[in-house]
Amino acid sequence: MSYGYSQRLAEACSKADSDSVGRVLGRLCIKCGVPVNEVAERFGVSRTTVYNWFWGLHKPKSALVQQILPFIEQLKLKQ
């Protein structure tokens, strides 16, 4: 799997029924090939934080959600 995404994470994101911002972001980043480090840099967080969002272990803070939502919309247009 490219960009450092494990097969396990890709499968977990694709099967997740959660519509949390982090899970949606994860599905789209994997599908569109956006590297974790790019997401981390864009939102000023660590790669671990981004992985935790993707796995659904943590949710982005509300201030970040307001920045993430437009990025999600951009990714949806790339599909």
VOMARVO-859750 format. One line per field, with one value per atom (N, C-alpha, C, O): x, y negated, z negated; residue number from 1; residue in one letter; atom name; chain. Coordinates in nm, 3 decimals, padded with zeros to 5 digits, m for minus. Layout:
X	c(X	...)
Y	c(Y	...)
Z	c(Z	...)
i	c(NUM	...)
aa	c(A	...)
at	c(CA	...)
ch	c(A	...)
END
This chain:
X	c(00.085	00.000	00.090	00.188	00.060	00.145	00.121	00.023	00.213	00.206	00.204	00.156	00.255	00.267	00.139	00.137	00.033	m00.091	m00.082	m00.048	m00.112	m00.109	m00.238	m00.341	m00.230	m00.349	m00.457	m00.575	m00.413	m00.507	m00.583	m00.705	m00.512	m00.579	m00.673	m00.785	m00.630	m00.714	m00.843	m00.951	m00.831	m00.951	m01.041	m01.163	m00.981	m01.060	m01.135	m01.252	m01.069	m01.135	m01.247	m01.352	m01.224	m01.326	m01.449	m01.560	m01.429	m01.540	m01.608	m01.714	m01.548	m01.601	m01.738	m01.758	m01.829	m01.962	m01.974	m02.078	m01.867	m01.866	m01.851	m01.774	m01.926	m01.913	m01.839	m01.857	m01.756	m01.679	m01.584	m01.543	m01.552	m01.466	m01.334	m01.286	m01.276	m01.147	m01.155	m01.065	m01.260	m01.277	m01.303	m01.249	m01.386	m01.414	m01.285	m01.254	m01.211	m01.083	m00.990	m00.923	m00.985	m00.898	m00.935	m00.849	m01.064	m01.109	m01.069	m01.019	m01.091	m01.062	m00.912	m00.868	m00.834	m00.689	m00.632	m00.546	m00.679	m00.631	m00.674	m00.593	m00.799	m00.851	m00.782	m00.756	m00.753	m00.692	m00.540	m00.475	m00.481	m00.335	m00.270	m00.159	m00.337	m00.280	m00.198	m00.253	m00.068	00.017	m00.020	m00.065	m00.001	m00.030	00.051	00.000	00.178	00.260	00.207	00.222	00.147	00.087	m00.032	m00.049	m00.115	m00.231	m00.183	m00.236	m00.083	m00.029	00.026	m00.002	00.103	00.160	00.050	00.055	m00.046	m00.154	m00.231	m00.271	m00.252	m00.333	m00.252	m00.308	m00.121	m00.033	m00.039	m00.034	m00.052	m00.056	00.047	00.108	00.065	00.161	00.098	m00.024	00.184	00.136	00.056	m00.043	00.100	00.029	m00.113	m00.207	m00.129	m00.263	m00.351	m00.467	m00.296	m00.372	m00.412	m00.527	m00.319	m00.353	m00.462	m00.552	m00.455	m00.559	m00.696	m00.798	m00.698	m00.825	m00.877	m00.994	m00.785	m00.824	m00.878	m00.977	m00.815	m00.858	m00.983	m01.049	m01.017	m01.133	m01.103	m01.195	m00.975	m00.937	m00.957	m00.986	m00.940	m00.959	m01.032	m01.028	m01.096	m01.163	m01.087	m01.032	m01.082	m01.018	m01.094	m01.216	m01.019	m01.081	m01.171	m01.148	m01.272	m01.372	m01.310	m01.357	m01.207	m01.142	m01.079	m01.082	m01.022	m00.963	m01.069	m01.049	m01.181	m01.288	m01.329	m01.357	m01.332	m01.370	m01.270	m01.304	m01.145	m01.043	m01.045	m01.015	m01.080	m01.078	m01.194	m01.176	m01.310	m01.429	m01.408	m01.444	m01.351	m01.325	m01.224	m01.235	m01.126	m01.029	m01.097	m01.066	m01.189	m01.267	m01.343	m01.348	m01.403	m01.478	m01.386	m01.424	m01.264	m01.167	m01.133	m01.124	m01.114	m01.082	m01.196	m01.174	m01.318	m01.434	m01.438	m01.480	m01.395	m01.393	m01.288	m01.301	m01.184	m01.076	m01.112	m01.045	m01.216	m01.252	m01.293	m01.326)
Y	c(00.117	00.000	m00.124	m00.129	m00.221	m00.338	m00.437	m00.428	m00.531	m00.640	m00.592	m00.664	m00.475	m00.426	m00.372	m00.340	m00.360	m00.304	m00.152	m00.092	m00.093	00.052	00.107	00.039	00.230	00.295	00.303	00.287	00.328	00.338	00.207	00.209	00.094	m00.036	m00.062	m00.109	m00.033	m00.056	00.025	m00.026	00.150	00.234	00.184	00.182	00.143	00.092	m00.034	m00.051	m00.123	m00.247	m00.219	m00.283	m00.126	m00.098	m00.030	m00.046	00.047	00.119	00.042	00.083	m00.067	m00.142	m00.200	m00.258	m00.183	m00.240	m00.377	m00.442	m00.421	m00.549	m00.662	m00.653	m00.766	m00.884	m00.996	m01.114	m00.960	m01.062	m01.129	m01.069	m01.251	m01.329	m01.257	m01.252	m01.201	m01.133	m01.012	m00.989	m00.932	m00.812	m00.848	m00.785	m00.949	m00.995	m01.047	m01.014	m01.126	m01.178	m01.064	m01.067	m00.963	m00.848	m00.775	m00.745	m00.747	m00.678	m00.756	m00.699	m00.888	m00.969	m00.983	m00.979	m00.998	m01.010	m00.882	m00.888	m00.769	m00.642	m00.628	m00.592	m00.658	m00.645	m00.740	m00.703	m00.861	m00.962	m00.963	m01.039	m00.879	m00.872	m00.990	m01.029	m01.049	m01.163	m01.108	m01.038	m01.138	m01.085	m01.139	m01.253	m01.056	m01.095	m01.218	m01.308	m01.222	m01.336	m01.466	m01.572	m01.461	m01.581	m01.628	m01.748	m01.534	m01.568	m01.625	m01.726	m01.562	m01.607	m01.750	m01.834	m01.776	m01.910	m02.013	m02.123	m01.977	m02.069	m02.117	m02.233	m02.025	m02.058	m02.079	m02.096	m02.077	m02.107	m02.006	m02.041	m01.878	m01.770	m01.665	m01.672	m01.568	m01.462	m01.356	m01.348	m01.275	m01.163	m01.066	m01.008	m01.047	m00.958	m01.006	m00.927	m01.136	m01.194	m01.164	m01.126	m01.181	m01.154	m01.007	m00.975	m00.918	m00.775	m00.746	m00.666	m00.810	m00.790	m00.837	m00.776	m00.945	m00.991	m00.884	m00.847	m00.836	m00.738	m00.610	m00.554	m00.564	m00.443	m00.467	m00.372	m00.594	m00.625	m00.621	m00.616	m00.623	m00.620	m00.756	m00.764	m00.861	m00.998	m01.078	m01.043	m01.184	m01.274	m01.405	m01.449	m01.469	m01.601	m01.701	m01.693	m01.795	m01.901	m01.983	m01.990	m02.047	m02.118	m02.227	m02.251	m02.293	m02.397	m02.336	m02.397	m02.217	m02.150	m02.096	m02.094	m02.053	m02.000	m02.106	m02.073	m02.231	m02.339	m02.357	m02.408	m02.316	m02.320	m02.193	m02.195	m02.083	m01.953	m01.939	m01.881	m01.990	m01.973	m02.025	m01.955	m02.146	m02.189	m02.099	m02.078	m02.047	m01.956	m01.828	m01.774	m01.778	m01.660	m01.686	m01.600	m01.801	m01.836	m01.839	m01.794	m01.891	m01.892	m01.749	m01.719	m01.662	m01.523	m01.453	m01.370	m01.485	m01.424	m01.460	m01.379	m01.581	m01.624	m01.549	m01.536	m01.500	m01.428	m01.284	m01.220	m01.231	m01.090	m01.063	m00.949)
Z	c(00.000	00.000	00.000	m00.075	00.080	00.092	m00.021	m00.094	m00.033	m00.130	m00.274	m00.361	m00.300	m00.436	m00.497	m00.616	m00.420	m00.474	m00.472	m00.370	m00.586	m00.591	m00.530	m00.525	m00.486	m00.432	m00.539	m00.512	m00.663	m00.775	m00.796	m00.817	m00.790	m00.807	m00.691	m00.711	m00.570	m00.453	m00.462	m00.432	m00.504	m00.519	m00.631	m00.617	m00.742	m00.855	m00.815	m00.851	m00.742	m00.700	m00.600	m00.605	m00.511	m00.409	m00.468	m00.417	m00.575	m00.636	m00.749	m00.797	m00.792	m00.906	m00.873	m00.766	m00.966	m00.945	m01.011	m01.004	m01.074	m01.141	m01.040	m00.945	m01.062	m00.976	m01.048	m01.016	m01.145	m01.214	m01.114	m01.015	m01.141	m01.051	m01.027	m00.914	m01.133	m01.119	m01.030	m00.949	m01.044	m00.962	m00.816	m00.725	m00.795	m00.658	m00.595	m00.480	m00.670	m00.621	m00.586	m00.483	m00.671	m00.645	m00.517	m00.435	m00.501	m00.378	m00.254	m00.157	m00.258	m00.140	m00.115	00.000	m00.221	m00.203	m00.144	m00.056	m00.191	m00.137	00.009	00.094	00.037	00.173	00.271	00.386	00.225	00.313	00.307	00.379	00.221	00.213	00.146	00.183	00.049	m00.024	m00.141	m00.226	m00.147	m00.253	m00.391	m00.405	m00.491	m00.630	m00.669	m00.736	m00.629	m00.668	m00.608	m00.669	m00.490	m00.431	m00.514	m00.537	m00.558	m00.641	m00.774	m00.821	m00.834	m00.963	m00.952	m01.038	m00.849	m00.830	m00.805	m00.858	m00.725	m00.690	m00.813	m00.821	m00.909	m01.025	m01.152	m01.261	m01.140	m01.253	m01.366	m01.484	m01.329	m01.428	m01.389	m01.283	m01.477	m01.448	m01.357	m01.343	m01.297	m01.216	m01.302	m01.257	m01.425	m01.516	m01.540	m01.543	m01.555	m01.574	m01.453	m01.468	m01.335	m01.213	m01.207	m01.176	m01.236	m01.238	m01.340	m01.314	m01.455	m01.557	m01.507	m01.539	m01.431	m01.370	m01.274	m01.277	m01.188	m01.086	m01.150	m01.102	m01.257	m01.327	m01.410	m01.452	m01.433	m01.515	m01.664	m01.745	m01.700	m01.841	m01.907	m02.027	m01.829	m01.878	m01.771	m01.653	m01.812	m01.719	m01.714	m01.816	m01.598	m01.590	m01.677	m01.693	m01.733	m01.812	m01.720	m01.599	m01.779	m01.699	m01.612	m01.500	m01.662	m01.580	m01.455	m01.348	m01.468	m01.353	m01.259	m01.137	m01.313	m01.228	m01.127	m01.011	m01.169	m01.078	m00.965	m00.858	m00.988	m00.882	m00.798	m00.679	m00.861	m00.793	m00.694	m00.587	m00.730	m00.644	m00.502	m00.407	m00.483	m00.344	m00.271	m00.151	m00.345	m00.286	m00.241	m00.134	m00.321	m00.284	m00.155	m00.066	m00.144	m00.022	00.099	00.207	00.082	00.192	00.235	00.354	00.136	00.168	00.238	00.327	00.199	00.265	00.414	00.497	00.446	00.586	00.667	00.789	00.601	00.670	00.703	00.784	00.640	00.661	00.802	00.836)
i	c(1	1	1	1	2	2	2	2	3	3	3	3	4	4	4	4	5	5	5	5	6	6	6	6	7	7	7	7	8	8	8	8	9	9	9	9	10	10	10	10	11	11	11	11	12	12	12	12	13	13	13	13	14	14	14	14	15	15	15	15	16	16	16	16	17	17	17	17	18	18	18	18	19	19	19	19	20	20	20	20	21	21	21	21	22	22	22	22	23	23	23	23	24	24	24	24	25	25	25	25	26	26	26	26	27	27	27	27	28	28	28	28	29	29	29	29	30	30	30	30	31	31	31	31	32	32	32	32	33	33	33	33	34	34	34	34	35	35	35	35	36	36	36	36	37	37	37	37	38	38	38	38	39	39	39	39	40	40	40	40	41	41	41	41	42	42	42	42	43	43	43	43	44	44	44	44	45	45	45	45	46	46	46	46	47	47	47	47	48	48	48	48	49	49	49	49	50	50	50	50	51	51	51	51	52	52	52	52	53	53	53	53	54	54	54	54	55	55	55	55	56	56	56	56	57	57	57	57	58	58	58	58	59	59	59	59	60	60	60	60	61	61	61	61	62	62	62	62	63	63	63	63	64	64	64	64	65	65	65	65	66	66	66	66	67	67	67	67	68	68	68	68	69	69	69	69	70	70	70	70	71	71	71	71	72	72	72	72	73	73	73	73	74	74	74	74	75	75	75	75	76	76	76	76	77	77	77	77	78	78	78	78	79	79	79	79)
aa	c(M	M	M	M	S	S	S	S	Y	Y	Y	Y	G	G	G	G	Y	Y	Y	Y	S	S	S	S	Q	Q	Q	Q	R	R	R	R	L	L	L	L	A	A	A	A	E	E	E	E	A	A	A	A	C	C	C	C	S	S	S	S	K	K	K	K	A	A	A	A	D	D	D	D	S	S	S	S	D	D	D	D	S	S	S	S	V	V	V	V	G	G	G	G	R	R	R	R	V	V	V	V	L	L	L	L	G	G	G	G	R	R	R	R	L	L	L	L	C	C	C	C	I	I	I	I	K	K	K	K	C	C	C	C	G	G	G	G	V	V	V	V	P	P	P	P	V	V	V	V	N	N	N	N	E	E	E	E	V	V	V	V	A	A	A	A	E	E	E	E	R	R	R	R	F	F	F	F	G	G	G	G	V	V	V	V	S	S	S	S	R	R	R	R	T	T	T	T	T	T	T	T	V	V	V	V	Y	Y	Y	Y	N	N	N	N	W	W	W	W	F	F	F	F	W	W	W	W	G	G	G	G	L	L	L	L	H	H	H	H	K	K	K	K	P	P	P	P	K	K	K	K	S	S	S	S	A	A	A	A	L	L	L	L	V	V	V	V	Q	Q	Q	Q	Q	Q	Q	Q	I	I	I	I	L	L	L	L	P	P	P	P	F	F	F	F	I	I	I	I	E	E	E	E	Q	Q	Q	Q	L	L	L	L	K	K	K	K	L	L	L	L	K	K	K	K	Q	Q	Q	Q)
at	c(N	CA	C	O	N	CA	C	O	N	CA	C	O	N	CA	C	O	N	CA	C	O	N	CA	C	O	N	CA	C	O	N	CA	C	O	N	CA	C	O	N	CA	C	O	N	CA	C	O	N	CA	C	O	N	CA	C	O	N	CA	C	O	N	CA	C	O	N	CA	C	O	N	CA	C	O	N	CA	C	O	N	CA	C	O	N	CA	C	O	N	CA	C	O	N	CA	C	O	N	CA	C	O	N	CA	C	O	N	CA	C	O	N	CA	C	O	N	CA	C	O	N	CA	C	O	N	CA	C	O	N	CA	C	O	N	CA	C	O	N	CA	C	O	N	CA	C	O	N	CA	C	O	N	CA	C	O	N	CA	C	O	N	CA	C	O	N	CA	C	O	N	CA	C	O	N	CA	C	O	N	CA	C	O	N	CA	C	O	N	CA	C	O	N	CA	C	O	N	CA	C	O	N	CA	C	O	N	CA	C	O	N	CA	C	O	N	CA	C	O	N	CA	C	O	N	CA	C	O	N	CA	C	O	N	CA	C	O	N	CA	C	O	N	CA	C	O	N	CA	C	O	N	CA	C	O	N	CA	C	O	N	CA	C	O	N	CA	C	O	N	CA	C	O	N	CA	C	O	N	CA	C	O	N	CA	C	O	N	CA	C	O	N	CA	C	O	N	CA	C	O	N	CA	C	O	N	CA	C	O	N	CA	C	O	N	CA	C	O	N	CA	C	O	N	CA	C	O	N	CA	C	O	N	CA	C	O	N	CA	C	O	N	CA	C	O	N	CA	C	O	N	CA	C	O)
ch	c(A	A	A	A	A	A	A	A	A	A	A	A	A	A	A	A	A	A	A	A	A	A	A	A	A	A	A	A	A	A	A	A	A	A	A	A	A	A	A	A	A	A	A	A	A	A	A	A	A	A	A	A	A	A	A	A	A	A	A	A	A	A	A	A	A	A	A	A	A	A	A	A	A	A	A	A	A	A	A	A	A	A	A	A	A	A	A	A	A	A	A	A	A	A	A	A	A	A	A	A	A	A	A	A	A	A	A	A	A	A	A	A	A	A	A	A	A	A	A	A	A	A	A	A	A	A	A	A	A	A	A	A	A	A	A	A	A	A	A	A	A	A	A	A	A	A	A	A	A	A	A	A	A	A	A	A	A	A	A	A	A	A	A	A	A	A	A	A	A	A	A	A	A	A	A	A	A	A	A	A	A	A	A	A	A	A	A	A	A	A	A	A	A	A	A	A	A	A	A	A	A	A	A	A	A	A	A	A	A	A	A	A	A	A	A	A	A	A	A	A	A	A	A	A	A	A	A	A	A	A	A	A	A	A	A	A	A	A	A	A	A	A	A	A	A	A	A	A	A	A	A	A	A	A	A	A	A	A	A	A	A	A	A	A	A	A	A	A	A	A	A	A	A	A	A	A	A	A	A	A	A	A	A	A	A	A	A	A	A	A	A	A	A	A	A	A	A	A	A	A	A	A	A	A	A	A	A	A	A	A	A	A	A	A	A	A)
END
